[in-house]
């Protein structure tokens, strides 16, 4: 039985191309699925009565605290600002989401954000490409 390299090469190229496409697909999906989705109520209970750090994708950083009554107070600095700003919101839970109604933080407004655990004790609230990580102190 004689093997022809011409017959093997197209198959090998197809396998390599398919492997490359699969690898690129996994890499593209990895950041989006990096965190493990958690229940908003579990994270709300964990944060209640505690201080936390906040870091957002746009460079905003700050600190905050959740009161026993579910009110979040934050003090933060945007990357382009020289002074700290502050805001507060009432925390509501809706399944895997935490809902907040800010006056000015993140542009203000009422929104619900899915929560994922990105690493031990670091939780991400996100919507589309925008996200903020919260880490209890």
N, C-alpha and C positions, 0 to 999 in steps of 0.2 A: 504494500500500500504506500503510495507516494503522496506527500503533502505538498501543496502549493502555497507558497508565501502570499501569492496574490489573492488566494481565497481566504486566508486567515486574517490578513491585514484589515479589510473592511469590517469584519466582525469585531476585531480588537478595537478599532477606532470607534465603532458604535458603542461598545461597552464602556470605553474611556469617556466618551461624550456623555453618555447616560449617567455615569458615576459623577462627572463634574456637575451636571445639571442638578442631580439630587443633593450633592454637597452644598452647592450655592443656595438651593432652596432651604436647606436646614440652617445655614448661616443667616439667611434673611429672616427666618422665623424666630431664631433664638432670642434676639433682644425683646421681641414682643411677648414671648412666652417665658421670659426669664423668671418671673415671679410665680408664686403659687397663689391662686385666688383664694381669698378668705372671706368669711362673713363680716360685714360691716359692724354688726352688733358685738362680735368678739373683740374687734379692735377698739370699738368705742368703750367697752368695759375695761379693757386693758389701759386705756389712756385716761379714764375718768379719775380726777383727783391728782393727776401727775403732770409734771412738766415734760416738754418734748422739744426737740430740735426740728427745724424744717429746712429743707434744701430743695429748690425747684430747678427744673431743666433750664430756665432762663437766667439762672445765676442768683435769683432771690434767695436770701438766707435769713433765718431768724429763730425765734423761740416762742413757745406758747405754753398754755396750760388749759386743761379741760376741767371745768368746775363740776361739783357733784350734781349740779342741775343741768348739765349738758351744754353749758355755754363755753365756747372756745374764745380765748383772748390770745392774740398774736402780736408780737412786735417783730418787724422784719425790715430788711434793707434791700432795695432793688439794686442791681449792679451799677446802674447809672446815677443813683442817688447818693447824696452825702449825709443825709439824715435818716434816722429810723422812722418808720411809720407804724401805726397800730390799727387794729381792727378787731371786731368780735363777730361771732355768728352763733346761732343755735344749731346744735348738732342733731340731725335726725338720721335714722337708719332705715334702709329699704333693701332688705336681702343682702346681697354682696356689696351694696353701695352705702357710702356715707354721703348724706345730703347736707349742704351748708348754704346759708344765705348771707353772703358778705356784702358790706357796704362799698368797699373799695379794693380789697385784696384780690389779686388776679383779675382786675377789671371790674369787680363787683358783680352782683347778681346771685341768683339762686341756681344751684346745680347739684346733681348727684354724680358721684364718682366711684367707679369700681375700685376695690381695694385688693392689693396683692402683697404678699410678704416677699420682699426681694432678698432679704438675708435675715438671719436671726435678729429679731427686734427692729427691723427697718421695714416700714410699710409704705407702699406707693399708692397715692390717689391719682388717677389719671383720666384724661379724656382726650382721645386722639393723640397727637404728638406731645401734648402738654402734660406734665406731671410734677408732683411734689412728693418728696420722701419725708416721712415723719418717723423720728426715732425717739422713744422715751428716754429721758435722762436717768 
